[in-house]
Amino acid sequence: MAPVAVFVGAPGAGKTTVGEAVAELLGVPFSDSDAIIEARAGKPIPEIFFDDGEDAFRALERETIAAALSDFDGILALGGGAILDDGTRALLKGHTVVYLSVELSDAVKRVGLGGGRPLLAINPRATLKYLLDQRRPLYSQVATHTVATDGRAPAEIAAEVAALLKA
């Protein structure tokens, strides 16, 4: 068993919104690795970062994603920073990975300026730009398909992704 597709992308790319819509179009379940991590840890991700540090969070994230890749058969959205971990990127090999790309202006509009996102707590616009620049090559590296989301409605993006996955 393996996911139909794994969604990656920066904060604000639409991984959850589009992922849920694609899952509905394809008639499969949707799951979000961040939600699974919070359920496993019994606390929100910002608290995991604060209490245990980013390294502990990334290890928990990698374990959670490894389990989901082997026993979940729907659409799986990963947290924006999941691809920073070499082990997580290696786990994605052989899976259908959809990279939802987003430019800074759209990401800022969608994310707001940081609420509940630990890495965007200080100077969110500059931090988001840095994250986009840092992560874009890694998203591209793991992607089977890349879909631009800028200026597009979630339903339009979902229809494009669903068509790619059915092809």
Contacts in CASP RR format, 6 or more apart in sequence:
PFRMAT RR
TARGET T0000
AUTHOR 0000-0000-0000
METHOD contacts of the structure
MODEL  1
MAPVAVFVGAPGAGKTTVGEAVAELLGVPFSDSDAIIEARAGKPIPEIFF
DDGEDAFRALERETIAAALSDFDGILALGGGAILDDGTRALLKGHTVVYL
SVELSDAVKRVGLGGGRPLLAINPRATLKYLLDQRRPLYSQVATHTVATD
GRAPAEIAAEVAALLKA
1 70 0 8 1.000
1 71 0 8 1.000
1 72 0 8 1.000
1 73 0 8 1.000
2 69 0 8 1.000
2 70 0 8 1.000
2 72 0 8 1.000
2 73 0 8 1.000
2 95 0 8 1.000
3 68 0 8 1.000
3 69 0 8 1.000
3 72 0 8 1.000
3 73 0 8 1.000
3 74 0 8 1.000
3 75 0 8 1.000
3 76 0 8 1.000
3 95 0 8 1.000
3 96 0 8 1.000
4 26 0 8 1.000
4 28 0 8 1.000
4 73 0 8 1.000
4 74 0 8 1.000
4 75 0 8 1.000
4 96 0 8 1.000
4 165 0 8 1.000
5 22 0 8 1.000
5 74 0 8 1.000
5 75 0 8 1.000
5 76 0 8 1.000
5 95 0 8 1.000
5 96 0 8 1.000
5 97 0 8 1.000
5 98 0 8 1.000
5 144 0 8 1.000
5 161 0 8 1.000
5 165 0 8 1.000
6 69 0 8 1.000
6 75 0 8 1.000
6 76 0 8 1.000
6 77 0 8 1.000
6 78 0 8 1.000
6 92 0 8 1.000
6 95 0 8 1.000
6 96 0 8 1.000
6 97 0 8 1.000
6 98 0 8 1.000
7 14 0 8 1.000
7 15 0 8 1.000
7 18 0 8 1.000
7 19 0 8 1.000
7 75 0 8 1.000
7 76 0 8 1.000
7 77 0 8 1.000
7 78 0 8 1.000
7 97 0 8 1.000
7 98 0 8 1.000
7 100 0 8 1.000
8 15 0 8 1.000
8 78 0 8 1.000
8 79 0 8 1.000
8 80 0 8 1.000
8 82 0 8 1.000
8 83 0 8 1.000
8 92 0 8 1.000
8 97 0 8 1.000
8 98 0 8 1.000
8 99 0 8 1.000
8 100 0 8 1.000
8 139 0 8 1.000
8 142 0 8 1.000
8 143 0 8 1.000
9 15 0 8 1.000
9 78 0 8 1.000
9 79 0 8 1.000
9 80 0 8 1.000
9 83 0 8 1.000
9 99 0 8 1.000
9 100 0 8 1.000
9 101 0 8 1.000
9 102 0 8 1.000
9 135 0 8 1.000
9 139 0 8 1.000
10 80 0 8 1.000
10 102 0 8 1.000
10 107 0 8 1.000
10 128 0 8 1.000
10 131 0 8 1.000
10 132 0 8 1.000
10 135 0 8 1.000
10 136 0 8 1.000
10 139 0 8 1.000
11 80 0 8 1.000
11 107 0 8 1.000
11 111 0 8 1.000
11 117 0 8 1.000
11 120 0 8 1.000
11 128 0 8 1.000
11 131 0 8 1.000
12 102 0 8 1.000
12 106 0 8 1.000
12 107 0 8 1.000
12 110 0 8 1.000
12 111 0 8 1.000
13 80 0 8 1.000
13 100 0 8 1.000
13 101 0 8 1.000
13 102 0 8 1.000
13 107 0 8 1.000
13 110 0 8 1.000
13 149 0 8 1.000
14 100 0 8 1.000
14 102 0 8 1.000
14 110 0 8 1.000
14 149 0 8 1.000
14 154 0 8 1.000
14 157 0 8 1.000
15 32 0 8 1.000
15 77 0 8 1.000
15 78 0 8 1.000
15 79 0 8 1.000
15 80 0 8 1.000
15 100 0 8 1.000
16 32 0 8 1.000
16 77 0 8 1.000
17 154 0 8 1.000
18 100 0 8 1.000
18 149 0 8 1.000
18 154 0 8 1.000
18 157 0 8 1.000
18 158 0 8 1.000
18 161 0 8 1.000
19 30 0 8 1.000
19 75 0 8 1.000
19 77 0 8 1.000
19 158 0 8 1.000
19 161 0 8 1.000
20 30 0 8 1.000
20 75 0 8 1.000
21 154 0 8 1.000
21 155 0 8 1.000
21 157 0 8 1.000
21 158 0 8 1.000
22 30 0 8 1.000
22 75 0 8 1.000
22 158 0 8 1.000
22 161 0 8 1.000
22 162 0 8 1.000
22 165 0 8 1.000
23 29 0 8 1.000
23 30 0 8 1.000
23 74 0 8 1.000
23 75 0 8 1.000
24 30 0 8 1.000
25 158 0 8 1.000
25 159 0 8 1.000
25 162 0 8 1.000
26 74 0 8 1.000
26 75 0 8 1.000
26 162 0 8 1.000
26 165 0 8 1.000
26 166 0 8 1.000
28 73 0 8 1.000
28 74 0 8 1.000
28 75 0 8 1.000
29 72 0 8 1.000
29 73 0 8 1.000
29 74 0 8 1.000
29 75 0 8 1.000
30 74 0 8 1.000
30 75 0 8 1.000
30 76 0 8 1.000
30 77 0 8 1.000
31 68 0 8 1.000
31 72 0 8 1.000
31 74 0 8 1.000
31 75 0 8 1.000
31 76 0 8 1.000
31 77 0 8 1.000
32 76 0 8 1.000
32 77 0 8 1.000
32 79 0 8 1.000
33 61 0 8 1.000
33 64 0 8 1.000
33 65 0 8 1.000
33 68 0 8 1.000
33 76 0 8 1.000
33 77 0 8 1.000
33 78 0 8 1.000
33 79 0 8 1.000
33 82 0 8 1.000
34 45 0 8 1.000
34 77 0 8 1.000
34 79 0 8 1.000
36 64 0 8 1.000
36 68 0 8 1.000
37 45 0 8 1.000
37 48 0 8 1.000
37 57 0 8 1.000
37 60 0 8 1.000
37 61 0 8 1.000
37 64 0 8 1.000
38 44 0 8 1.000
38 45 0 8 1.000
40 60 0 8 1.000
40 64 0 8 1.000
41 48 0 8 1.000
41 60 0 8 1.000
43 51 0 8 1.000
44 116 0 8 1.000
45 57 0 8 1.000
45 116 0 8 1.000
45 118 0 8 1.000
46 116 0 8 1.000
46 117 0 8 1.000
46 118 0 8 1.000
48 56 0 8 1.000
48 57 0 8 1.000
48 60 0 8 1.000
49 57 0 8 1.000
49 118 0 8 1.000
50 118 0 8 1.000
58 84 0 8 1.000
58 85 0 8 1.000
58 88 0 8 1.000
61 79 0 8 1.000
61 82 0 8 1.000
61 85 0 8 1.000
61 88 0 8 1.000
62 82 0 8 1.000
62 85 0 8 1.000
62 87 0 8 1.000
62 88 0 8 1.000
62 91 0 8 1.000
65 76 0 8 1.000
65 78 0 8 1.000
65 82 0 8 1.000
65 88 0 8 1.000
65 91 0 8 1.000
66 91 0 8 1.000
68 76 0 8 1.000
69 76 0 8 1.000
69 91 0 8 1.000
69 92 0 8 1.000
69 95 0 8 1.000
78 88 0 8 1.000
80 135 0 8 1.000
81 131 0 8 1.000
81 135 0 8 1.000
82 88 0 8 1.000
83 89 0 8 1.000
83 92 0 8 1.000
83 135 0 8 1.000
83 138 0 8 1.000
83 139 0 8 1.000
83 141 0 8 1.000
83 142 0 8 1.000
84 135 0 8 1.000
84 138 0 8 1.000
89 138 0 8 1.000
89 141 0 8 1.000
89 142 0 8 1.000
92 142 0 8 1.000
93 142 0 8 1.000
95 144 0 8 1.000
96 144 0 8 1.000
96 145 0 8 1.000
96 165 0 8 1.000
97 142 0 8 1.000
97 143 0 8 1.000
97 144 0 8 1.000
97 145 0 8 1.000
98 143 0 8 1.000
98 144 0 8 1.000
98 145 0 8 1.000
98 146 0 8 1.000
98 147 0 8 1.000
98 161 0 8 1.000
98 164 0 8 1.000
98 165 0 8 1.000
99 139 0 8 1.000
99 140 0 8 1.000
99 142 0 8 1.000
99 143 0 8 1.000
99 145 0 8 1.000
99 146 0 8 1.000
99 147 0 8 1.000
100 147 0 8 1.000
100 149 0 8 1.000
100 157 0 8 1.000
101 136 0 8 1.000
101 139 0 8 1.000
101 146 0 8 1.000
101 147 0 8 1.000
101 148 0 8 1.000
101 149 0 8 1.000
101 150 0 8 1.000
102 110 0 8 1.000
102 132 0 8 1.000
102 148 0 8 1.000
102 149 0 8 1.000
102 150 0 8 1.000
103 132 0 8 1.000
103 150 0 8 1.000
104 125 0 8 1.000
104 128 0 8 1.000
104 129 0 8 1.000
104 132 0 8 1.000
105 150 0 8 1.000
106 149 0 8 1.000
106 150 0 8 1.000
106 151 0 8 1.000
107 128 0 8 1.000
107 132 0 8 1.000
108 124 0 8 1.000
108 125 0 8 1.000
108 128 0 8 1.000
111 117 0 8 1.000
111 120 0 8 1.000
111 124 0 8 1.000
111 128 0 8 1.000
112 124 0 8 1.000
113 120 0 8 1.000
113 124 0 8 1.000
113 125 0 8 1.000
114 120 0 8 1.000
114 121 0 8 1.000
114 124 0 8 1.000
115 121 0 8 1.000
117 124 0 8 1.000
119 127 0 8 1.000
119 131 0 8 1.000
120 127 0 8 1.000
120 128 0 8 1.000
139 146 0 8 1.000
140 146 0 8 1.000
145 161 0 8 1.000
145 164 0 8 1.000
147 157 0 8 1.000
147 160 0 8 1.000
147 161 0 8 1.000
147 164 0 8 1.000
149 157 0 8 1.000
END
